[in-house]
């Protein structure tokens, strides 16, 4: 990854959205970017797993778990799916679990925190919808750039 969010903000600030959430990083990769794929769920990770198994490699899966901290939406098994399918990263507006194992995966993983409790398995939620959290609109097909300084979203790929 040859970008810094600070440099992108300096050059493209008029066309970027800056996420106002202070994320915690759980994967090995601290810097990642790619086209956005989206999932909206509440304490149910069936659609998260389905998305991880089907979105194109190089994508960043953005999961709006409504910021819930009552359970985890991703653990080591789903993290391994994301890594093995060559996703650039996963951003979860919610919690993860198995954080020690996630730290060993060569992928970017951002979430609000951890919770050891697994989620429900009812299959409720939506995929490929515009999400809104952190004062950002996360459109499928837009590009997200994440590093140690923050997360930004652009309607187009930035070079």
Protein Blocks (a to p, Z undefined) as FASTA:
>chain_A
ZZdfklmmmmmmmmcccdfbdcddfbfblbdcddddddddehiaklmmmmmmmmcghiac
dddehhpakbcfbdfklmmmmmmnopabdcdebddehklmmmmpccddddfbdcfbdcdd
ehpacehiacdehhiacdehiacdddfkbccddfbdcZZ
